[in-house]
Amino acid sequence: MNFALAVHGGAGLSRAGSLSPERQASCRAALEEALRTGARTLASGGSAVDAVEAAVIILEDSPLFNAGHGAVLNADGDAELDAGIMDGRQRTAGGVAGLRRTRNPIQAARAAMEHSPHVLLSGAGADAFASERGLAQVDPAWFVIDERKAQLANLLAGTPDDGSDAYGTVGAVARDLEGHLAAATSTGGTAGKRYGRIGDSPIIGAGTWAWDSTCAVSCTGDGEAFIRSHLAGRVSDWIEMSGLSLREAAHRAIHHDLTGGKGGLIAVGKAGPAVMPYNTAGMFRGRIDMRGEPEVSIW
Amino acid sequence: MNFALAVHGGAGLSRAGSLSPERQASCRAALEEALRTGARTLASGGSAVDAVEAAVIILEDSPLFNAGHGAVLNADGDAELDAGIMDGRQRTAGGVAGLRRTRNPIQAARAAMEHSPHVLLSGAGADAFASERGLAQVDPAWFVIDERKAQLANLLAGTPDDGSDAYGTVGAVARDLEGHLAAATSTGGTAGKRYGRIGDSPIIGAGTWAWDSTCAVSCTGDGEAFIRSHLAGRVSDWIEMSGLSLREAAHRAIHHDLTGGKGGLIAVGKAGPAVMPYNTAGMFRGRIDMRGEPEVSIW
């Protein structure tokens, strides 16, 4: 059995010229670090769940992506963080929405999966649960970086997009040496969001899905479109119900099923390498397997 | 084209002896009123969306069911209300989670569908959105009835179940005279819930789904199991991807796909009557079509 791991740092890139060479290099380095971190877990016999969590934590802690530290800001200027995780063995899952104090949202999602009778927790209650589980809490200002303040100010002023929307949701999918699958997704959602908006990332079957019998999927893009298409679940259902291959199912989901929005996904199945389709100009993405060299792409 | 409408008032009934004859009669009368109200809308050429909203409002306002007035209470003794709605024409959808002040949660879900850029709103933000849209706001105490206070006290004291868990989530599915489909679900969730728990009702593809090409579905039962199975979406996917009939798809979803929990669903397709499978001892349910006589069942 060959392990497989893929990560994404978000789709939604509007054009190839919107990222400086330095920024591209920094993003590539962060994605490679996430891949190497997750691959070390898998190579040593760790579980797919451990690998996707470890990879996502790297990307949450990086200010380059829209998750954890450096997340986009809501209309009030605050970070409100969503994350979801699923273990393909028994289809157990956890999601958290609207976190404001828990440093690594993906850890809260995992705690919900393993230690809560509920699958999906929200708001102050989700932070309280994470705190009770001993997860690191931070001042809400810890998540906020100047670049995101400027992005929100431009958005609220109606200034045309400057390309900073290019940095998105993060996620990981993995198959471990025992053939088990897992998926994890973490995000700050959409810049300027209002009214406690929850996106697709913490919604099992929309932005995150894993089942050993079919595939593990993590999505990124216009969350509302992914929810209305229950898109991650559809990739799995195409494999189960219609006998499509992982590649066929993932491409059909992104290029045919996803209506009213754009985005991409990473997915891994029972065998073979990860697939990473998207219908935007680019998607931060990368994959690695037992051969050991990270393969990272943007456009 | 024959219209069709079905409603449910929750599954989870543990045994036939747990409801007094008077209680059963009251529940039947409320379900019949919901069916007649929705059927009047459909018979006069109203849309499926209007019909399911009107039917659910009747059940939210009834103290007999776990939605709106008379909802179950969370661990703090408060009602926290979830609702979801979907229009099968364009697969537009709206969901609200954790409402505490909006009198009719299904109206807030519909407002989210029609007037918000976001699909899923939560917490105080969702109430604020509903209030801005002019929807009636009430004191949180308006939702709370003595029976639910006693239920929570028993639950927190560890007293064995007295059968009052029998009254559940409400929902409606409809096909209108133009053949369009819609689904709506509203709930107080699970008694004693904590940490801002969100159930399957407001999650598109889990507890609520509608697409003119396949079916409209509203679920009730152990919400966590429905989320982890993206169950409403699976009914639709079985029809689309495997060519199953509505009846085959709905039965397969409830009796095979739903793992780790119990419940039921109501579903209506492009033609024919509604189906109403469940794997609990009973489910409050009813259906009506152009022939005009409501058919209501519990066991």
Interface residues (C-beta under 8 A of the other chain):
Chain A: M86 Q90 R91 T92 A93 A97 G98 S116 P117 H118 V119 L120 L121 S122 G123 A124 G125 A126 A128 F129 T190 K193 R194 Y195 G196 R197 I198 G199 I203 I204 G205 A206 W209 G223 E224 I227 R228 S229 H230 G233 R234 D237 W238 M241 S242 T259 G260
Chain B: M86 Q90 R91 T92 A93 A97 G98 S116 P117 H118 V119 L120 L121 S122 G123 A124 G125 A126 A128 F129 T190 K193 R194 Y195 G196 R197 I198 G199 I203 I204 G205 A206 W209 G223 E224 I227 R228 S229 H230 G233 R234 D237 W238 M241 S242 T259 G260
